[in-house]
Amino acid sequence: MTDKDGAATPDNIPATSPQHMRRVVLASLVGTALEWYDFFIYGTAAALVFNVLFFTDADPAIGTLVAFASFGVGFVFRPLGGFVFGHIGDVLGRRTTLVITTLVMGLSTGIIGLLPTYPQIGIWAPVLLTLLRVCQGLGAGAEFGGASTLLSEHAPPARRGFFGSFAQTGVQIGLVMGTVVFLIVGFLPDEQLMSWGWRIPFLLSFLLIAVSLYLRLRVAESPVFLRAAKSQTTVKVPVVQALKKYPGSFLVGIGAHICDTAVVYIYATFSVTYLTTQLDQPRWVALTGVIAFGIAVILLQPVYGALSDRIGRRPLNIFSVLFTAAFAYPFFLMLNTGEPLVIWLALLIATTLGVAPMIAVQPAFYAELFGAGVRYTGFAASREMGAAVAGFSPVAASALLAASGGDPWLVALLMIGTAAVSLIAFVFSRETREIDIAAFDPDQASVVSGSWRSSKTAAE
């Protein structure tokens, strides 16, 4: 039977109704937005205030490096979050796990807003800040994979790219929300910003938890997971099976997330510091550019997601990393003009042709890399291992900028290098858009071997 909205129940598990699909999209979109708001505001705070409030023994340049290093700590723990919560998601269900990650992310972010600063408690301030960043990393490591898996498994097969893209749309809404809040509090006098204003974006997280939980608790469990649970085919130790059955997919998943992780944080976090400290631009110029960047991504996600349903995931992935590499140095040339309109145009070009296609495809692309029994674990763990490798891009970019005497050419080279890594992953991947993710058997299909076959071929 089904509930009044057509949501699946374990006794009889039909396809998700259009009405319930809209509910799934809304819950994933809003939940992902609120959780990634939590994750992103740390990066903005690291660029603007943490180097002063929590690392005050250092000079400004070193303080910025240390603040960005604490930002990167979250990426180190994201793979662990992917393994731990991915296991829970493959054993107990996608929705249950997303409720847990909502609490982990929301509470750790809100508590940051209550922390005393370095002048108040000394070394314990950065220690506690870093520990809470670890908690953020654990929650973030499972959030995107879980939301994307839930969307992809509810979506009609022919529109999996379109519906899956809303998980990534939520990530960008979180980026815009966090930047807008910091833009608003940034208009406070410096004394008020540094004393209490910076706390507001973090304290808002306490209010946002309730919204996310309300929406996620109204969504039915994934029909793919319910079928597996009903037939008792769920995997007891998903991590072992994911690594054993899908080693090639794991490597592709790691490499595929290197480029977008590195360049998104260079665009959205490092560029704020670069513009405000290196080029003496007002904070509002940098933050407005990041907001425009995020809005453009939000608008383009469903467009590129739908396009991937027509032409495939692989062509969009390859195009986006090639463009990102080609535009790396021109991006900084445009920033160096010091003209706000040119700065904003640089961020918009980087978005529309470089970042947006690559990240719009990710939810469906990763969901199609792994079988149903280990999908959450494989998705979250492989993707977040890539994030751990590339998540230190702001601190690496800051160090390279200092090493080159303020010339960003080494930062551009870093971006090109990460694009090359992801290009290799995409070249060695195979097209997956026609795979039936409910029946994806690791003994019959692989995205990196010649034995790959689509659901269409299997049906024939």
Steps between C-alpha positions, in 0.01 A plus 500: 500500500596865477432807711267773379784668309603184318808450714627145516442267793681171558198285412469631147767723353389684184675781321495836677198709406556848346350661810734315735793562265445871550511442875826307466650779291395767751632305798832429327534854369425674829681247718815509289487881484479534877774246569737651247421846628651367823808368319560805280470775761810361668699568182376859477570556870848354457568753226362801690511458879644174634857601412459789745273353768635147534860511378617835635855395586582494130564787264212565253646288217579202722168543681317468169695184413420344839134598474475341156681193636228463765248538218670212320481275805132450423599342169737255669210356701245499219612156369460357852151649510434343162606154619323515837173661395510330162501167684198610702326617182551167324393297803228709668385722217572826321241716678599390853862588432414843360310581820812412702732710282261795531541492878879456482549792262245733657611460860874523430451816293276667756748429780776677303294817541523457880877446520721740694786644294879487539526814714248344739625142546827486306603184317174321588315727259663366180498146645124506560440669166695228321316221686166644393633526145575128524134438589394711203723291277353173626146621430585654164671179393165322490258782421546545127532129428187424698286775350617413148441129550150561634416725204650269240324192636162675510539663155366360171799339319477727196510813720754392761748771400236773522359401839841411643633847416278650769732357765779709352264796470452477875876514553520824304200647682691429820803684358288801405316504834824494696660770287192723516488474879869592524448783251227641726696469824806629314339844486530521878787711636811286538481513880146362503574245227795362693325503839157349424399547134698202369305271736161565335553276191595208726222547755241500220582133452304411815185635333570330169525151653127488568410593141724232352378229740135582433542460125715189511274313738210544254683319219466127434805276498658426162303234307828340393608459863154374601509233228845389617385491864182309410691240302770487772774593256643791700875467562624450857841662448456741205848646526669167433267416213534845346879475492498136390240526224567853377873583526495672161192700585662606826803637317280680248292643786808634678651660192173642373460721808851648503449784254162634605595493870823690442364766267169561679684589819756706312215694338278526808753523786855575388386769255336689790837522675684571175270786407484658845864466608705475180295736282355722778145453378211570741343192661172564324662469156639156577191370679262634235704321235475173692125549536465555124713188448270295722177631345624415151576144611156467661325603179711273280492178704167365371591614147825304494341211690231469233763532227692210651185287465511568127871491411648317798705581810843441348497771227401772748762387750780505244397837357482668840846396618658599170340844517601543865863434411492736202341782702721471812749776418255730314287485815773666706582748223139616520512525881819704480327776304345611828177586320197361686307422179796312353553314828136390506517403132804282570312312770193462279701361206677256732159393625292464188749309286737343752349414835126474429503212246738291709315524828149474350587153369652373825191372686393266219856420391609378844172318567554307178853395591393257774246223556194553717633309801812712539394818318492738796837380631669491160359837395579686822836342578657525153374854440614622840843343460534725197381791712761420764776516240383830349334667800818677602498701177449836681802445726704363207400799289596740781841334534560505124399864481752586772769290329450688172512843661131569446482386137216243464655298218587213737141494623384474139744212452350327803154529342631356173658209687177409678310523170749256348441246779122512457536485122684169536218367719234604250693362203523160672134504603220371281160646421249395768176688433308194375591276792211362705625592846246276671640192323866599464688175561872537568562162339347617173602865465791729567546860399870450437519157340397364167223298666291815547145476370201726533160407634376516143747236389416283802132527416564386147 
